[in-house]
Amino acid sequence: MTARPNDVTNKKPAEQSAEQRAARSVLFCDVNARRPNAEIRLSGELAADTVADLGAQLAALIRTGHRQLLVDGRGLSQVSPVCVAVFNRAATGLLPLGGQLILTGLSDADADRLRSAGLHGAIRSPSPSASAGLPTDRPV
């Protein structure tokens, strides 16, 4: 017997939840890590259903000794407000270790959202030194 697509869920399409029917967001993380620095280039959608994966990636980098995390968001087509908590957690985890989180390539609206969430002191804006993975003192 060949299984029909909806046999797996045992529900007709009309009975599936909106979440089951909705297309999933896709986030790609290209990581270049050489302790103590790591550069994470993001592309796709930083949405509610992908932000946990980014949080796990940032936590793993911090756990393995990376202290300077440069997150490049130029390839993002969407940045959900829920990402604020993930960036805040990473920045807070890095501060006592003498590290920092640097965000680059975000739209003005996304940078403003991070500023209003209180992350301006921990997250830095792009500069030539930030592009090289070095600290910068210019807040977002």
Number of C-alpha atoms within 10 A of each C-alpha: 3 5 7 8 11 11 10 8 11 11 12 10 13 8 11 13 10 10 8 11 11 8 8 12 14 12 21 17 17 13 15 12 14 11 13 15 19 22 21 20 19 21 18 18 20 25 20 13 14 19 23 16 15 19 17 13 15 23 17 12 21 22 12 10 15 22 21 26 26 27 23 21 21 15 15 19 14 16 19 15 15 15 19 19 16 18 23 18 14 22 22 16 19 21 13 9 12 9 22 26 25 26 23 20 17 18 15 10 10 16 19 14 16 21 17 11 13 12 22 17 13 22 28 21 19 21 15 9 11 19 16 11 17 15 18 17 13 13 14 19
